[in-house]
Amino acid sequence: MGEVTGPRGQEIGAGRDALRAFMRAHHLAPTRWAKEAGVPLGEILGYLTGRTRHISAATVAKLAAIAGVTPDDLFRP
């Protein structure tokens, strides 16, 4: 059988790339950002490295609040 890929995986990859780009643009290091937001560093790193497919909405909301943006802004390309 051939390989099958759906748009869901591509969307997740795009979200990771957008979050990385946001972090670079705002000079955010995962360790410090997680600490300031009071969220587990492992959740952020797991998502960024692809070990997990999702990051919780609560974590996204806390990270966005610390960065002074909306949660959607973290994932804009």
Summary of the structure (lengths in Angstrom):
residues: 77
radius of gyration: 13.1
end to end distance: 33.5
largest distance: 47.5
contacts: 183
relative contact order: 0.17
helix: 68%
strand: 0%
